[in-house]
Amino acid sequence: MLIINIQKTKIIFVTYIRRIFLRVLLIFFFSTAMGCWNHLGQDSNVSDENERIAATVKVAIAQESTLNVAPINIKARKGVVTLGGFVENETQRKQAEEVAKNAKGVQSVINKIQIK
C-alpha cells in the first residue's frame, strides 16, 4: 500500500513539473514571438521610408541636367542621406549635395562624393 502511494505521488509530481515546464516554455515562446513581430514591423516601415527618401533624392539628382546620376550612390537612414561615388568637379559635388538637401524627407546629407 505504501509503495503504491509513493508511486502515485511520484507520478503526480512528475506530471505537475511537466505542466509547469510546458507553461513556462509556452510563455517564453509567445513573448519572444510577439517581441520579434513588433520589431519586424517597425523595421519594415523604417526600411520603406528609407527607400522612398533614397528614390526621391535619385529622381531629384536625375532631373538636374548638369549631373550624371549613374556614378552617384545614394543611401538613406532615418532621414540622413549619404551620397557616394564620383563626379567630374567640385561644382557637381556641391550641386548634388544641395539637390539632396532639398528633397522631401531629407533631414541632413553626408557628402562622400569624390572628384575623378
C-alpha positions as CSV (number, residue, x, y, z in Angstrom):
1,M,0.0,0.0,0.0
2,L,2.8,2.4,0.9
3,I,4.7,1.6,-2.3
4,I,1.6,2.3,-4.4
5,N,1.1,5.7,-2.7
6,I,4.7,6.6,-3.3
7,Q,4.4,5.7,-6.9
8,K,1.2,7.7,-7.3
9,T,2.8,10.7,-5.6
10,K,5.8,10.4,-7.9
11,I,3.6,10.3,-11.0
12,I,1.6,13.3,-9.8
13,F,4.8,15.2,-9.0
14,V,6.3,14.5,-12.4
15,T,3.1,15.4,-14.2
16,Y,3.0,18.7,-12.2
17,I,6.6,19.5,-13.1
18,R,5.9,18.8,-16.8
19,R,2.9,21.1,-16.8
20,I,4.9,23.9,-15.2
21,F,7.7,23.4,-17.7
22,L,5.3,23.4,-20.6
23,R,3.6,26.7,-19.4
24,V,7.0,28.4,-18.9
25,L,8.0,27.2,-22.4
26,L,4.8,28.5,-24.0
27,I,5.1,31.9,-22.2
28,F,8.7,32.2,-23.4
29,F,7.8,31.2,-27.0
30,F,4.9,33.6,-27.3
31,S,6.7,36.5,-25.6
32,T,9.6,36.0,-27.9
33,A,7.4,35.7,-31.0
34,M,5.5,38.9,-30.1
35,G,8.7,40.8,-29.4
36,C,10.1,39.8,-32.8
37,W,6.9,40.5,-34.6
38,N,6.7,44.1,-33.3
39,H,10.3,44.9,-34.2
40,L,10.0,43.4,-37.6
41,G,7.0,45.6,-38.3
42,Q,8.9,48.7,-37.2
43,D,12.0,47.8,-39.3
44,S,9.8,47.2,-42.3
45,N,8.3,50.7,-42.0
46,V,11.7,52.3,-41.5
47,S,13.1,50.4,-44.4
48,D,10.2,51.5,-46.7
49,E,10.7,55.2,-45.6
50,N,14.5,54.9,-46.3
51,E,13.9,53.5,-49.7
52,R,11.4,56.3,-50.5
53,I,13.8,59.0,-49.4
54,A,16.6,57.5,-51.5
55,A,14.4,57.2,-54.5
56,T,13.3,60.8,-54.1
57,V,16.9,62.0,-54.0
58,K,17.8,59.9,-57.0
59,V,15.0,61.4,-59.1
60,A,15.9,64.9,-58.0
61,I,19.5,64.4,-59.0
62,A,18.5,62.8,-62.3
63,Q,16.4,65.9,-63.1
64,E,19.5,68.1,-62.9
65,S,20.9,68.4,-66.4
66,T,24.4,69.0,-65.2
67,L,24.6,65.9,-63.1
68,N,25.0,62.3,-64.2
69,V,23.1,60.2,-61.6
70,A,24.7,56.9,-62.6
71,P,28.1,57.3,-60.7
72,I,26.4,58.7,-57.6
73,N,25.4,56.2,-54.8
74,I,22.5,57.2,-52.5
75,K,21.8,55.6,-49.2
76,A,19.2,56.8,-46.6
77,R,18.8,56.0,-43.0
78,K,16.2,57.8,-40.8
79,G,16.3,60.9,-42.9
80,V,20.1,61.1,-43.2
81,V,21.2,60.7,-46.8
82,T,24.7,59.6,-47.7
83,L,26.0,60.4,-51.1
84,G,28.9,58.5,-52.6
85,G,30.6,57.9,-55.9
86,F,32.4,60.1,-58.3
87,V,31.7,63.4,-60.2
88,E,33.8,65.5,-62.6
89,N,34.3,68.6,-60.5
90,E,33.6,70.3,-57.1
91,T,30.7,72.2,-58.6
92,Q,28.9,69.0,-59.4
93,R,29.7,67.6,-55.9
94,K,28.2,70.6,-54.2
95,Q,25.2,70.7,-56.6
96,A,24.4,67.0,-55.8
97,E,24.5,67.8,-52.1
98,E,22.2,70.8,-52.4
99,V,19.7,68.8,-54.5
100,A,19.7,66.1,-51.9
101,K,19.2,68.6,-49.1
102,N,16.1,70.0,-50.8
103,A,14.5,66.6,-51.4
104,K,11.4,65.7,-49.4
105,G,12.1,63.8,-46.2
106,V,15.8,64.6,-46.0
107,Q,17.0,65.9,-42.7
108,S,20.7,66.0,-43.4
109,V,23.2,65.0,-46.0
110,I,26.6,63.3,-45.7
111,N,28.6,64.0,-48.9
112,K,31.2,61.4,-49.6
113,I,31.3,62.1,-53.3
114,Q,34.8,62.1,-54.8
115,I,36.1,64.1,-57.7
116,K,37.6,62.0,-60.6
